[in-house]
């Protein structure tokens, strides 16, 4: 079993929506909905949640990553991305979802990065 140190000491916790996914965003005027989970979280949680929710569409995931790379390229952001991937991958119904393969691939890459 691969182990990753998930201790986050490099960043203070920051305000977070904590459920930032596409069903909680409106268009064409952008509004963020569903604030029931708002609170403090490790930096990168919201960016990671939206990025993982985008993995089924690689161009969209790349766009989200580029827009939020300041949050996703730091250690806490990578841990939050791995956390979001693991939530999906541990859902028994997710293994038949189209996003299963890219999520598993990105989770494996995150484990390698975090073990360096």
C-alpha positions in Angstrom: 0.0 0.0 0.0 1.3 3.4 -0.9 1.3 5.9 1.9 1.2 9.7 1.6 1.8 12.2 4.4 -1.4 14.3 4.3 -0.4 16.6 7.1 -0.9 20.2 6.0 1.3 22.6 7.8 2.5 24.8 4.9 -0.8 26.8 4.5 -3.3 28.3 6.9 -6.9 27.2 6.4 -8.9 29.6 4.3 -12.7 30.3 3.7 -14.1 27.7 1.4 -17.4 27.0 -0.3 -16.6 23.3 0.3 -18.9 22.0 -2.5 -17.8 23.9 -5.5 -18.9 21.8 -8.5 -20.7 22.6 -11.7 -24.2 22.0 -10.3 -23.5 24.9 -7.9 -22.5 27.4 -10.6 -24.8 29.3 -12.9 -24.3 30.7 -16.4 -24.1 32.8 -18.4 -23.9 35.1 -15.3 -21.8 33.3 -12.8 -23.3 32.9 -9.4 -22.2 30.4 -6.8 -25.1 28.5 -5.2 -25.5 26.2 -2.1 -23.5 27.7 0.6 -24.5 25.3 3.4 -21.0 23.8 3.7 -19.1 27.1 3.8 -16.3 27.2 6.4 -12.6 27.0 6.7 -10.6 24.4 4.8 -7.1 23.8 3.5 -6.2 26.1 0.7 -7.0 24.4 -2.6 -10.2 22.5 -1.6 -12.6 24.5 -3.8 -10.2 24.5 -6.8 -9.6 20.8 -6.4 -13.3 20.0 -6.1 -14.0 21.9 -9.3 -11.0 20.4 -11.1 -11.9 16.8 -10.2 -15.5 17.5 -11.3 -14.1 18.5 -14.7 -11.8 15.5 -15.4 -14.3 13.9 -17.7 -13.7 16.8 -20.1 -9.9 17.1 -20.4 -10.0 20.6 -22.0 -12.2 21.9 -19.3 -10.1 20.3 -16.6 -7.0 21.9 -18.1 -8.7 25.3 -18.1 -9.8 24.9 -14.5 -6.3 23.8 -13.6 -4.6 26.8 -15.4 -7.1 29.2 -13.8 -6.5 27.9 -10.3 -2.9 26.6 -10.5 -1.9 29.0 -7.7 -4.1 26.8 -5.4 -3.5 23.4 -7.1 0.2 23.5 -7.5 1.0 23.8 -3.8 1.2 20.9 -1.4 -2.2 21.5 0.3 -3.8 21.9 -3.2 -2.4 18.5 -4.3 -3.6 16.9 -1.1 -7.0 18.4 -1.6 -7.1 17.1 -5.2 -6.1 13.6 -4.0 -8.8 13.9 -1.3 -11.5 14.8 -4.0 -10.3 12.0 -6.3 -10.4 9.5 -3.4 -13.9 10.5 -2.5 -15.1 9.6 -6.0 -12.9 6.5 -6.3 -14.3 5.1 -3.1 -17.9 5.4 -4.3 -18.9 1.8 -5.4 -21.0 3.3 -8.2 -18.2 5.4 -9.6 -16.3 2.5 -11.1 -18.7 2.5 -14.1 -18.7 6.3 -14.5 -16.9 7.8 -17.5 -14.7 9.9 -15.2 -13.4 6.8 -13.4 -10.3 6.2 -15.5 -9.1 9.8 -15.6 -9.7 10.3 -11.9 -7.8 7.1 -11.1 -4.9 8.2 -13.4 -4.7 11.7 -11.8 -4.9 10.2 -8.3 -2.0 8.0 -9.1 0.0 10.9 -10.4 -0.8 12.9 -7.3 0.4 10.1 -5.0 3.7 10.1 -6.9 4.1 13.9 -6.6 3.2 13.9 -2.9 5.7 11.1 -2.1 8.6 13.1 -3.5 
